[in-house]
Amino acid sequence: MMEARPAVDDAALGREALGVLEANWTGAGTVPAPGLYPHQWSWDSAFIVIGLARHRPDRARDELLSLLRGQWATGMVPHIVFHTREAYFPGPSVWRSQEHDAAPGVLTSGLTAPPLHGLALWWLYRHTGDAAFVRATYPAIAAQHDYLAATRDLGGAGLAAIVHPWESGMDDSPAWDEPLAAVPAIRYGNRPVEMEERHPGSDHDRYVWLALHYRDAGYSPGYLRDEHPFAVEDPMFNGIWLASCQAMAELAPLAGADPAPQLERAERIRHALLDRLWDGCFFARDLRADRLIRVCTVGAFGPLLDPGLSAEHVQAAVEVLESARFMGATGYPVPSCEIRAAQFDRTRYWRGPSWVNTNWLLRRAATVHSLDHLGRQLAHGTLRLVRQAGFRECFDPFDGSGRGCRDFSWSAALTLDLLADNVVQ
């Protein structure tokens, strides 16, 4: 049943959202949610920067700088930066970042995350005009892009490969089922109880196996290229990277940098997305099996962030999004997996529920392509979710009930951004 929640007006909702972000600020970064996620996550922080850009630009700047303190000398921005001593699995003792020369002074994971940070920096500049901050942070984000191009183009066509499901930001997505099946089945005795409860029947032990073997290989690019069994070209990850490349090209003159490398990289990603991942919609590609993974998830719509995507491909992708496979059959946007798929499960994280962050990304894509009606649908539907159920981690796409953590930071931050656009008439 839908949980009862008092009606709130826009001003009150905005105050609630700011209160959540204030409560989740540790002094060094924003945790995604109290309790279960007690550290700083890279993808989450990018969304928090975007959400705070118009409300607390000082905090937005601190958030990005805090995350970048965890950047490795290779340019890799890790998916977790450990700023507190709170227990979490897998924590610093699993990753052992301190044993590697390229790692920073703070403890981090050894994986990366969707590179949304170039777009977040552009968003912050767009709303503050702070050119000095762009100059200060541009080199770090450019190095992140260089890292992806140098070490993650495992397919050789210009796309970045994720080497672990956690790198997608979309844990437990059915898109990872096939490539995970190639990883040895194993049962670790230290499987956390809360993980078992929150992700029943998941491949969490295989996730740990992948992390440990990458760590034991010294986080080596050569190991990823030649031995690591999980390598997937994800359309959402690469659509985000393309959008950040274009954002960085726009910011380059402010930083005294040449925009050409970012524009050339964006063009290469654009062509590779179509050549390698398109077949009526965008699918992830399993590089080890050299085939498309034919389950359509919300990740399929990441390439819509590209303003250079042809009108033909935009129309085809939007038709899928608005069809009974996704938005056309649910009361709320956007289910994380097409509902006709055998793997769809409205109760299990990225296998069905709706998320504020992917709704925001698709609304951004709608704006990029002047799809005003779609943009309004996405914004209105997302605000309906948080008005009814609060700032939950995710939501049932049919009845709008909240799932996962409460007081989730990116849900609060992106609500602030939607309210700032005065999207509800």
C-alpha positions in Angstrom: 0.0 0.0 0.0 1.0 3.6 -0.6 2.3 5.0 2.7 0.5 8.1 3.9 2.4 11.4 3.7 1.0 14.8 4.4 0.6 17.1 1.4 3.4 19.6 1.1 3.7 22.6 -1.1 6.8 23.3 -3.2 8.5 25.6 -0.6 8.0 23.0 2.1 9.3 20.2 -0.1 12.4 22.2 -0.9 13.0 22.8 2.8 12.7 19.1 3.4 15.1 18.3 0.6 17.7 20.8 2.0 17.2 19.3 5.4 18.0 15.8 4.1 21.2 17.0 2.5 22.3 18.9 5.6 21.7 15.9 7.7 23.7 13.6 5.3 26.7 16.0 5.2 29.6 14.6 7.2 31.8 17.7 7.0 33.8 16.0 4.3 31.1 14.9 1.8 27.5 13.8 1.5 26.6 10.2 2.3 23.9 8.8 0.0 21.8 7.8 3.1 22.3 7.4 6.8 23.2 4.0 8.0 23.5 1.7 5.0 25.7 4.0 2.8 28.0 5.8 5.3 30.7 7.0 2.8 30.9 9.2 -0.3 29.8 7.7 -3.6 31.0 9.2 -6.9 27.8 9.1 -8.9 25.7 10.3 -6.0 28.0 13.2 -5.5 27.7 14.4 -9.1 23.9 14.5 -8.7 24.3 16.3 -5.4 26.4 18.9 -7.0 23.7 19.4 -9.7 21.0 19.6 -7.1 22.8 22.1 -4.9 24.1 24.3 -7.7 21.2 26.9 -7.4 20.6 26.5 -3.7 24.0 26.0 -1.9 26.7 26.5 -4.5 29.3 26.6 -1.7 28.3 23.2 -0.6 28.2 22.0 -4.2 31.8 23.1 -4.7 32.8 21.4 -1.4 31.1 18.2 -2.5 33.0 18.0 -5.8 36.3 18.9 -4.3 35.8 16.3 -1.5 35.2 13.6 -4.1 38.2 14.6 -6.2 40.5 14.2 -3.2 40.0 10.5 -3.8 41.2 10.7 -7.4 44.1 8.3 -8.3 47.2 9.5 -10.1 46.0 7.5 -13.1 43.0 9.9 -13.4 40.6 7.3 -12.1 37.8 8.8 -9.9 36.8 5.9 -7.5 33.3 4.9 -7.0 33.6 5.2 -3.2 35.8 7.6 -1.1 36.0 6.5 2.6 35.8 9.6 4.7 34.5 8.0 7.9 35.3 5.0 10.1 31.8 3.5 9.9 31.7 -0.1 8.9 30.7 -1.0 5.3 31.2 -4.0 3.2 33.2 -4.1 1.0 35.3 -1.5 2.9 38.9 -0.3 2.8 40.2 -3.7 4.0 38.8 -5.3 0.8 40.0 -2.6 -1.6 43.5 -2.0 0.0 43.9 1.2 -2.0 46.7 2.3 0.3 49.0 -0.5 -1.1 49.0 1.1 -4.6 51.3 3.9 -5.6 48.7 5.6 -7.8 46.2 5.9 -4.9 45.6 9.1 -3.0 46.1 9.8 0.7 42.5 8.9 1.5 41.1 5.4 1.3 39.0 4.5 -1.7 37.6 1.7 -3.7 39.4 0.4 -6.8 36.5 0.8 -9.2 35.1 3.9 -11.0 31.6 5.1 -11.7 29.6 6.9 -14.4 31.6 10.0 -15.3 28.9 12.6 -14.8 31.3 15.1 -13.2 32.0 17.1 -16.3 28.3 17.7 -16.7 28.0 18.5 -13.0 30.8 21.1 -13.3 29.1 22.7 -16.3 25.8 22.7 -14.4 27.5 24.5 -11.5 29.1 27.0 -13.8 25.9 27.6 -15.6 24.1 28.6 -12.4 27.0 30.4 -10.6 29.3 31.8 -13.3 32.2 30.7 -11.1 35.0 30.5 -13.7 37.7 30.3 -11.0 36.2 27.0 -9.8 36.2 25.7 -13.4 39.8 26.5 -13.8 40.6 24.8 -10.5 38.8 21.5 -11.2 38.9 21.2 -15.0 42.3 19.4 -15.1 41.1 16.7 -12.7 38.0 15.9 -14.7 39.9 16.0 -18.0 42.3 13.4 -16.4 39.3 11.3 -15.5 38.3 11.3 -19.2 41.8 10.5 -20.3 41.9 7.5 -17.9 38.7 6.1 -19.4 40.1 6.5 -23.0 43.5 5.0 -22.1 42.5 2.0 -20.0 38.8 1.3 -20.5 38.4 1.2 -24.3 38.7 -2.6 -24.2 36.7 -3.0 -27.4 38.9 -0.6 -29.3 36.1 1.5 -30.8 36.0 4.5 -28.4 33.5 3.2 -25.7 34.5 2.8 -22.1 33.9 -0.7 -20.7 32.7 -1.2 -17.2 34.6 -4.1 -15.5 32.2 -4.6 -12.6 28.4 -4.1 -12.2 29.1 -1.5 -9.4 30.7 0.7 -12.0 27.4 1.2 -13.8 25.7 2.7 -10.7 22.9 0.3 -11.5 23.5 -2.7 -9.2 21.6 -5.9 -9.9 20.4 -4.7 -13.3 19.4 -7.7 -15.4 21.8 -6.4 -18.1 24.6 -7.9 -16.1 23.1 -11.4 -15.7 24.7 -12.9 -18.8 28.2 -11.6 -18.3 28.1 -12.5 -14.6 27.2 -16.1 -15.5 30.8 -16.5 -16.8 32.2 -15.7 -13.4 32.8 -18.7 -11.2 29.9 -19.5 -8.8 31.2 -19.0 -5.3 29.8 -18.5 -1.8 31.7 -16.3 0.6 31.1 -17.0 4.3 31.2 -13.3 5.2 28.2 -12.3 3.2 26.7 -9.4 5.1 23.2 -10.0 6.5 21.9 -6.6 5.3 23.1 -7.4 1.7 21.2 -10.7 1.8 18.1 -9.0 3.0 18.2 -6.1 0.5 19.4 -8.1 -2.6 18.0 -11.6 -2.2 19.2 -14.0 -4.9 21.6 -11.5 -6.3 25.1 -12.2 -7.6 26.7 -10.4 -4.8 29.3 -13.1 -4.2 30.4 -12.9 -7.9 30.6 -9.1 -7.4 33.1 -9.7 -4.6 35.0 -12.2 -6.6 35.4 -9.7 -9.4 36.6 -7.0 -7.0 39.1 -9.3 -5.3 40.7 -10.6 -8.5 41.0 -7.1 -9.9 42.6 -6.0 -6.6 45.0 -8.9 -6.6 46.1 -8.1 -10.1 47.2 -4.7 -8.8 44.3 -2.9 -10.6 46.3 -3.5 -13.7 45.0 -2.3 -17.1 46.7 -5.3 -18.7 44.8 -7.6 -16.5 41.5 -5.9 -17.5 42.4 -6.2 -21.2 43.6 -9.8 -21.2 42.1 -11.8 -18.3 39.2 -10.1 -16.4 36.0 -12.0 -17.3 33.6 -9.1 -16.9 33.8 -6.3 -19.5 30.6 -4.6 -20.8 30.0 -1.5 -22.9 27.0 0.1 -21.2 24.9 2.7 -23.1 24.1 4.7 -20.0 27.7 4.9 -18.8 28.9 6.0 -22.3 25.9 8.3 -22.9 26.9 10.1 -19.7 30.6 10.2 -20.7 29.6 11.7 -24.1 27.5 14.4 -22.3 30.4 15.2 -20.0 32.8 15.4 -22.9 30.6 18.0 -24.6 30.2 19.9 -21.3 34.0 19.9 -20.9 34.4 21.2 -24.4 32.2 24.2 -23.5 34.1 24.8 -20.4 37.6 24.5 -22.0 38.1 28.1 -22.9 37.5 29.1 -19.3 40.2 26.7 -18.2 42.6 27.8 -20.9 42.3 24.3 -22.5 41.7 23.1 -26.0 38.2 21.9 -26.5 39.1 19.7 -29.6 40.1 16.6 -27.7 36.8 16.5 -25.8 34.8 17.1 -29.0 36.7 14.4 -30.9 36.1 12.0 -28.0 32.4 12.8 -28.0 32.2 12.2 -31.7 34.0 8.8 -31.4 31.6 7.7 -28.6 28.6 8.8 -30.7 29.6 6.7 -33.7 30.5 3.7 -31.5 27.2 3.8 -29.6 25.4 3.5 -32.9 27.8 1.0 -34.5 28.1 -1.3 -31.5 25.1 -0.9 -29.3 22.1 0.1 -31.5 19.5 -2.5 -32.7 16.2 -0.8 -32.5 17.2 0.6 -29.1 20.5 0.7 -27.3 21.6 -2.5 -25.6 24.7 -3.2 -23.5 27.4 -5.3 -25.2 29.2 -8.2 -23.5 32.8 -7.8 -24.8 33.9 -11.3 -23.6 31.0 -13.0 -25.5 31.1 -10.4 -28.2 27.3 -10.0 -28.3 24.5 -7.6 -27.3 22.7 -8.3 -24.1 19.1 -8.3 -25.3 17.3 -7.0 -22.2 16.2 -3.4 -22.5 16.7 -1.4 -19.3 16.6 2.3 -18.4 20.3 2.4 -19.4 19.1 2.1 -23.0 18.2 5.8 -23.0 21.5 7.2 -21.8 22.6 8.0 -25.4 19.6 10.4 -25.6 21.8 12.8 -23.6 23.7 13.4 -26.8 22.5 16.5 -28.7 24.1 15.1 -31.8 22.1 12.0 -31.9 20.1 11.9 -35.1 16.4 12.7 -35.1 15.7 9.2 -36.5 17.4 7.5 -33.5 15.9 9.9 -31.0 12.4 9.2 -32.3 13.0 5.4 -32.2 14.4 5.5 -28.7 11.6 7.8 -27.4 9.0 5.5 -28.9 10.4 2.6 -26.8 10.5 4.8 -23.7 6.9 6.0 -24.1 5.6 2.5 -25.1 3.9 -0.1 -22.9 7.4 -1.5 -22.4 8.2 1.4 -20.1 6.3 4.6 -19.3 3.2 3.6 -21.3 2.2 0.9 -18.8 3.2 2.3 -15.4 1.7 5.1 -13.3 5.1 6.7 -12.7 8.3 7.2 -14.7 10.6 5.3 -15.5 10.8 1.6 -14.6 14.4 0.5 -14.6 13.7 -2.6 -16.7 11.2 -3.1 -19.5 8.1 -4.6 -17.8 7.6 -7.3 -20.4 11.0 -8.8 -19.7 11.2 -12.1 -17.8 13.7 -10.4 -15.5 11.4 -7.5 -14.5 10.7 -7.3 -10.8 9.0 -4.2 -9.4 10.5 -4.9 -5.9 14.2 -5.4 -6.8 16.3 -2.3 -7.2 17.4 -1.9 -10.8 15.3 -4.8 -12.0 12.1 -2.7 -12.0 11.7 0.2 -9.6 11.9 3.8 -10.7 14.7 6.1 -9.6 14.9 9.9 -9.3 18.3 10.1 -10.8 17.5 8.2 -14.1 14.3 10.2 -14.4 16.4 13.4 -14.1 18.8 12.2 -16.7 16.0 11.4 -19.1 14.4 14.8 -18.4 17.7 16.3 -19.3 17.8 14.3 -22.5 14.2 15.5 -23.3 15.4 19.1 -22.8 18.4 18.5 -25.1 16.1 17.4 -27.9 13.3 20.0 -27.2 10.9 17.2 -26.3 8.9 19.5 -24.0 5.9 17.2 -23.4 8.2 14.3 -22.4 10.2 16.5 -20.2 7.1 17.7 -18.3 5.9 14.1 -17.9 9.2 13.1 -16.4 9.4 16.1 -14.1 5.8 16.0 -12.9 5.9 12.2 -12.4 9.1 12.4 -10.4 7.8 15.1 -8.1 4.6 13.1 -7.6 6.7 10.3 -6.3 8.6 12.3 -3.7 5.5 14.2 -2.6 3.7 11.0 -2.0 6.5 8.7 -0.6 9.3 11.1 0.4 13.0 11.1 -0.6 13.2 7.3 -1.0 16.0 5.5 -2.7 13.6 4.1 -5.4 9.9 3.7 -6.0 7.4 1.2 -7.3 6.6 2.3 -10.8 3.0 1.2 -10.6 1.7 2.5 -7.3 4.5 5.0 -6.4 5.3 3.5 -3.0 8.8 4.1 -1.7 11.4 1.4 -1.6 14.9 1.1 -0.2 16.5 3.8 2.0 14.7 6.8 3.3 16.3 10.3 3.2 18.2 9.4 0.1 20.5 12.3 -1.0 20.2 12.2 -4.8 16.5 12.0 -4.5 16.5 15.1 -2.4 19.1 17.0 -4.4 17.4 16.4 -7.8 14.0 17.3 -6.3 15.6 20.7 -5.6 16.7 21.0 -9.2 13.2 20.1 -10.5 11.6 22.6 -8.2 14.0 25.3 -9.2 12.8 25.0 -12.8 9.3 25.6 -11.6 8.2 22.6 -13.6 4.8 22.2 -11.9 2.4 24.8 -13.2 
